[in-house]
């Protein structure tokens, strides 16, 4: 973890770390889409996902590439 010191207060601040895997609500927020639309994209195998048992996650880098593909 990288510590950044605020010059004014001299208190360490935590650097923002992006998660490697996003939950469905995080994907919804990133894309500005609703829950049903995100699950529809997953069901149609248009959105790349990782499955861990019943948990469904989307790789942050895969999501970025997916968005770039549809620009």
RODO-2510 file (C-alpha; in nm, 4 decimals, decimal comma):
residues 71
     n   res          X          Y          Z
     1     x     0,0000     0,0000     0,0000
     2     x     0,1249     0,3454    -0,0839
     3     x     0,0920     0,6187     0,1768
     4     x     0,0461     0,9755     0,0553
     5     x     0,1010     1,2531     0,3059
     6     x    -0,1304     1,5531     0,3000
     7     x     0,1000     1,8561     0,3092
     8     x    -0,1403     2,0726     0,5095
     9     x    -0,2309     1,8272     0,7851
    10     x     0,0771     1,6031     0,7548
    11     x    -0,1552     1,3045     0,7956
    12     x    -0,1076     1,0019     0,5747
    13     x    -0,3861     0,9438     0,3237
    14     x    -0,4666     0,6102     0,1625
    15     x    -0,4175     0,6014    -0,2128
    16     x    -0,7245     0,4947    -0,4066
    17     x    -0,6874     0,1316    -0,5108
    18     x    -0,9148    -0,0078    -0,7781
    19     x    -1,0320    -0,3612    -0,7112
    20     x    -0,9252    -0,6288    -0,9587
    21     x    -1,2742    -0,7805    -0,9658
    22     x    -1,5989    -0,5853    -0,9569
    23     x    -1,9335    -0,6924    -0,8158
    24     x    -2,2484    -0,6532    -1,0249
    25     x    -2,3520    -0,3317    -0,8412
    26     x    -2,0050    -0,1869    -0,9108
    27     x    -2,0381    -0,2799    -1,2796
    28     x    -2,3809    -0,1169    -1,2854
    29     x    -2,2307     0,2035    -1,1454
    30     x    -1,9327     0,1990    -1,3843
    31     x    -2,1493     0,1495    -1,6916
    32     x    -2,4505     0,3507    -1,5800
    33     x    -2,6753     0,0538    -1,6519
    34     x    -2,9462    -0,1153    -1,4504
    35     x    -2,9243    -0,4538    -1,2843
    36     x    -3,1411    -0,6308    -1,5414
    37     x    -2,9384    -0,4983    -1,8358
    38     x    -2,6067    -0,6082    -1,6786
    39     x    -2,7428    -0,9592    -1,6147
    40     x    -2,8840    -0,9675    -1,9693
    41     x    -2,5367    -0,8882    -2,1096
    42     x    -2,3892    -1,1620    -1,8916
    43     x    -2,6537    -1,4157    -1,9979
    44     x    -2,5931    -1,3389    -2,3664
    45     x    -2,2179    -1,3836    -2,3010
    46     x    -2,1526    -1,0292    -2,4198
    47     x    -1,9948    -0,9171    -2,0922
    48     x    -1,6924    -1,1220    -1,9784
    49     x    -1,7329    -1,2572    -1,6239
    50     x    -1,5481    -1,4734    -1,3730
    51     x    -1,7520    -1,7194    -1,1682
    52     x    -1,6569    -1,8406    -0,8227
    53     x    -1,9312    -2,0804    -0,7239
    54     x    -2,2416    -1,8632    -0,7268
    55     x    -2,0450    -1,5379    -0,7096
    56     x    -2,0176    -1,3474    -1,0369
    57     x    -1,7403    -1,0921    -1,0802
    58     x    -1,6155    -0,8812    -1,3696
    59     x    -1,2468    -0,8065    -1,4123
    60     x    -1,1796    -0,4317    -1,4119
    61     x    -0,9371    -0,4641    -1,7045
    62     x    -1,1816    -0,6859    -1,8995
    63     x    -1,4546    -0,4274    -1,8435
    64     x    -1,2310    -0,1488    -1,9745
    65     x    -1,1479    -0,3533    -2,2855
    66     x    -1,5157    -0,4378    -2,3369
    67     x    -1,6123    -0,0693    -2,3233
    68     x    -1,3340     0,0238    -2,5678
    69     x    -1,4568    -0,2470    -2,8063
    70     x    -1,7998    -0,0777    -2,8291
    71     x    -1,6795     0,2809    -2,8743
***
